[in-house]
């Protein structure tokens, strides 16, 4: 009876770790496919958050134009997603969402800011 409980507990630990390994392997394969399929003109995002357009590629590096006339070289491993994937991750704010609204960030007029009259 105790052996059955130990086996069940073991299975409960093995299955989630196996599923996590599969997901990680799939993400790694997808990223490697993206990095190997880069073409000039592709809009991409690097791991550091730099957005740019691919101008040329080599076996291990990619030249990105990050501003008109500004080309920088990155290792291909730094490319994590395309600009399209980055845009898909951003969701528009809901109609009633007021975050980011400047009017709502202003202090309440009923409570003036703390002022000690220059005394510390």
C-alpha positions in Angstrom: 0.0 0.0 0.0 2.8 2.4 0.9 4.6 1.6 -2.3 1.5 2.5 -4.4 1.3 5.9 -2.7 5.0 6.5 -3.4 4.5 5.6 -7.0 1.6 7.9 -7.3 3.5 10.8 -5.7 6.5 10.0 -8.1 4.2 10.1 -11.1 2.7 13.4 -9.9 6.2 15.0 -9.9 7.4 13.4 -13.2 4.5 14.4 -15.4 4.6 18.2 -14.8 8.4 18.2 -15.3 8.1 16.2 -18.5 5.5 18.6 -19.8 7.6 21.6 -19.0 10.6 20.1 -20.8 8.5 19.5 -23.9 7.2 23.2 -23.9 10.8 24.5 -23.4 12.1 22.3 -26.2 9.3 23.5 -28.5 10.0 27.2 -27.7 13.7 26.6 -28.3 13.0 25.0 -31.7 10.7 27.8 -32.7 13.3 30.5 -31.7 16.0 28.6 -33.6 13.8 28.4 -36.7 13.1 32.1 -36.5 16.8 33.0 -36.1 17.8 30.8 -39.1 15.0 32.2 -41.3 15.9 35.9 -40.9 15.8 37.8 -44.2 16.7 41.4 -45.1 13.6 43.5 -44.5 12.3 41.5 -41.6 11.2 43.7 -38.6 12.4 42.0 -35.4 12.9 42.6 -31.6 16.0 41.6 -29.7 16.3 40.2 -26.2 17.2 43.7 -25.0 14.1 45.2 -26.4 15.7 46.8 -29.4 13.4 47.0 -32.4 14.9 47.1 -35.9 14.8 45.9 -39.5 17.2 43.3 -40.7 19.6 44.7 -43.3 21.9 41.6 -43.7 22.7 38.3 -42.0 25.6 36.0 -41.6 26.0 32.6 -40.0 26.1 34.0 -36.5 25.2 37.7 -36.6 22.6 40.0 -38.0 22.8 43.7 -38.9 19.8 45.7 -37.8 18.8 49.2 -38.8 17.4 50.7 -35.6 17.1 54.3 -37.0 17.5 55.7 -40.5 21.2 55.2 -41.4 22.0 53.6 -38.0 23.0 49.9 -38.4 24.1 47.8 -35.5 25.3 44.2 -35.4 23.8 41.7 -33.0 24.3 38.0 -32.4 21.5 36.0 -33.9 20.9 34.5 -30.5 19.7 38.0 -29.4 16.7 37.9 -31.8 13.7 36.6 -29.8 10.7 37.5 -32.0 9.4 39.3 -35.0 7.8 42.7 -34.8 4.5 41.1 -35.8 4.7 38.7 -32.8 5.5 41.7 -30.5 2.5 43.6 -31.8 0.3 40.6 -31.2 1.4 40.5 -27.6 0.3 44.1 -27.0 -3.4 44.3 -26.3 -5.4 47.6 -26.7 -6.8 49.0 -23.5 -10.4 48.2 -22.6 -13.0 50.9 -23.2 -13.4 51.7 -19.5 -9.7 51.4 -18.7 -8.3 54.7 -17.6 -4.8 53.7 -16.9 -2.4 56.0 -18.7 -5.0 58.7 -18.8 -3.2 61.9 -17.8 -6.4 63.5 -16.3 -6.7 60.6 -13.8 -3.1 60.9 -12.8 -3.4 64.5 -11.6 -3.6 65.1 -7.8 -7.0 65.6 -6.2 -7.9 69.3 -5.9 -9.5 68.8 -2.5 -6.1 67.8 -1.0 -3.3 70.3 -1.9 0.2 68.9 -1.9 2.0 68.7 1.4 3.9 71.9 2.1 5.7 72.4 5.4 6.4 76.1 4.7 10.1 75.5 4.1 10.6 74.1 7.6 12.3 70.7 8.0 
